[in-house]
Amino acid sequence: MTAIVERIALLEFDKARLIDFYLVFPASLQSIRFTRGLSKFRRYAKDRSNIYRDPSNPLEAFRALRPMQEAAVRCLASAGIIDSALLGKGLISRRAATSVWPKLAASIAAFTEDLGPLSEAIIGLGELQLAELKERSGLMEHRYGHL
């Protein structure tokens, strides 16, 4: 979650959950319907495939991650990294005056560097509208989101 907050200043919690899932399981990007600009990253996702690390059921893995994602976001809010008032409205917003501690920032940089080009693709998913990202991923219901 910290890697997401460092790269995207404002996003919906559900969008952060989807992006976080793909950061944790980058090979799962093989099953997402990419936009034209991001489709070139599918082969990188295939290279990251590992039967011992990838979820056998991505939907169940995504659902199981929710409590950990919620705890991570609450921890970021309590540390003052994200705005807790907006979090109550379902939005994650990086606080402008707050920077991540140097050791944590180095860890985030190493993590995203390890992902290589996939890091760009996964963070690029944040540019999609939430409903479109839900539809393309197939991990969340998208038809009945906002009425």
C-alpha positions as CSV (number, residue, x, y, z in Angstrom):
1,M,0.0,0.0,0.0
2,T,2.8,2.4,0.8
3,A,4.3,1.9,-2.7
4,I,0.9,2.9,-4.2
5,V,0.5,5.9,-2.0
6,E,3.9,7.1,-2.9
7,R,3.1,7.0,-6.6
8,I,-0.6,8.0,-6.7
9,A,-1.7,11.0,-4.7
10,L,-5.4,10.3,-4.6
11,L,-7.4,7.2,-5.3
12,E,-10.4,5.2,-4.1
13,F,-9.9,2.5,-1.6
14,D,-11.2,-0.2,-3.9
15,K,-8.9,0.9,-6.6
16,A,-6.0,0.7,-4.2
17,R,-7.0,-2.8,-3.2
18,L,-7.0,-3.9,-6.9
19,I,-3.6,-2.3,-7.5
20,D,-2.2,-3.8,-4.3
21,F,-3.4,-7.3,-5.4
22,Y,-1.4,-7.0,-8.6
23,L,1.6,-5.7,-6.8
24,V,1.5,-8.8,-4.5
25,F,0.7,-11.2,-7.4
26,P,2.1,-9.6,-10.5
27,A,1.7,-12.8,-12.6
28,S,-2.1,-12.3,-12.2
29,L,-1.8,-9.5,-14.7
30,Q,-2.0,-12.1,-17.4
31,S,-5.7,-12.4,-16.8
32,I,-6.6,-8.7,-16.8
33,R,-7.9,-7.1,-19.9
34,F,-5.3,-4.4,-20.6
35,T,-5.8,-1.2,-22.4
36,R,-3.8,-0.8,-25.6
37,G,-1.1,1.2,-23.9
38,L,-0.5,-1.4,-21.2
39,S,-1.0,-4.6,-23.2
40,K,2.8,-4.8,-23.9
41,F,3.3,-5.7,-20.3
42,R,1.4,-9.0,-20.5
43,R,4.6,-10.9,-21.4
44,Y,6.4,-9.5,-18.4
45,A,3.6,-10.9,-16.2
46,K,3.9,-14.3,-17.8
47,D,7.6,-14.3,-16.9
48,R,6.7,-13.6,-13.2
49,S,4.5,-16.7,-13.1
50,N,5.4,-19.1,-10.3
51,I,3.1,-22.0,-9.3
52,Y,4.3,-21.8,-5.7
53,R,3.7,-18.1,-5.3
54,D,0.7,-17.4,-7.5
55,P,-2.8,-17.9,-6.0
56,S,-4.7,-21.0,-7.3
57,N,-7.9,-18.9,-7.0
58,P,-7.3,-15.2,-7.6
59,L,-10.8,-14.2,-6.5
60,E,-10.5,-15.9,-3.2
61,A,-7.0,-14.5,-2.7
62,F,-8.2,-11.0,-3.5
63,R,-11.0,-11.4,-0.9
64,A,-8.6,-12.8,1.7
65,L,-6.3,-9.8,1.3
66,R,-9.0,-7.3,2.3
67,P,-8.5,-7.3,6.1
68,M,-4.7,-6.9,5.6
69,Q,-5.3,-4.1,3.2
70,E,-7.6,-2.3,5.5
71,A,-5.1,-2.7,8.4
72,A,-2.3,-1.3,6.2
73,V,-4.4,1.7,5.2
74,R,-5.4,2.4,8.9
75,C,-1.7,2.1,9.8
76,L,-0.8,4.6,7.2
77,A,-3.5,7.0,8.4
78,S,-2.4,6.6,12.1
79,A,1.2,7.4,11.0
80,G,0.0,10.6,9.2
81,I,1.1,9.4,5.8
82,I,-2.5,9.5,4.4
83,D,-5.4,11.7,5.3
84,S,-7.6,10.0,7.8
85,A,-10.6,12.3,7.2
86,L,-10.7,11.3,3.5
87,L,-10.2,7.7,4.4
88,G,-13.6,7.8,6.2
89,K,-15.1,8.7,2.8
90,G,-13.4,5.8,1.0
91,L,-10.5,7.8,-0.5
92,I,-6.8,7.4,0.1
93,S,-5.0,10.7,-0.2
94,R,-1.3,11.2,0.5
95,R,-0.6,14.0,2.8
96,A,1.5,16.6,1.0
97,A,3.7,17.5,4.0
98,T,4.5,13.9,4.9
99,S,7.2,11.9,3.3
100,V,7.9,8.2,4.0
101,W,10.8,7.5,6.3
102,P,14.1,7.0,4.4
103,K,14.5,3.3,5.2
104,L,10.9,2.6,4.1
105,A,11.4,4.7,1.0
106,A,14.5,2.6,0.1
107,S,12.5,-0.6,0.6
108,I,9.7,0.7,-1.7
109,A,12.2,1.6,-4.3
110,A,13.8,-1.9,-4.1
111,F,10.4,-3.6,-4.3
112,T,9.3,-1.6,-7.4
113,E,12.7,-2.1,-9.0
114,D,12.4,-5.8,-8.6
115,L,9.1,-5.7,-10.5
116,G,10.8,-3.9,-13.3
117,P,8.5,-2.8,-16.1
118,L,5.5,-4.4,-14.3
119,S,5.7,-1.7,-11.7
120,E,4.8,0.9,-14.3
121,A,1.9,-1.2,-15.7
122,I,0.5,-1.9,-12.2
123,I,0.7,1.7,-11.1
124,G,-0.7,2.7,-14.5
125,L,-3.9,0.9,-13.6
126,G,-4.5,3.8,-11.3
127,E,-5.3,6.0,-14.3
128,L,-8.3,3.9,-15.2
129,Q,-11.8,4.8,-13.8
130,L,-12.7,2.5,-10.8
131,A,-15.6,0.9,-12.7
132,E,-13.4,0.2,-15.7
133,L,-10.6,-1.3,-13.5
134,K,-13.2,-3.5,-11.7
135,E,-14.5,-4.7,-15.1
136,R,-11.1,-5.4,-16.6
137,S,-9.8,-7.3,-13.5
138,G,-12.9,-9.4,-12.9
139,L,-12.1,-9.3,-9.2
140,M,-14.9,-7.0,-8.1
141,E,-18.5,-6.5,-9.1
142,H,-18.6,-3.5,-11.5
143,R,-22.2,-3.4,-12.9
144,Y,-23.9,-2.2,-9.7
145,G,-21.3,0.1,-8.3
146,H,-22.9,3.5,-8.4
147,L,-26.6,4.1,-9.1
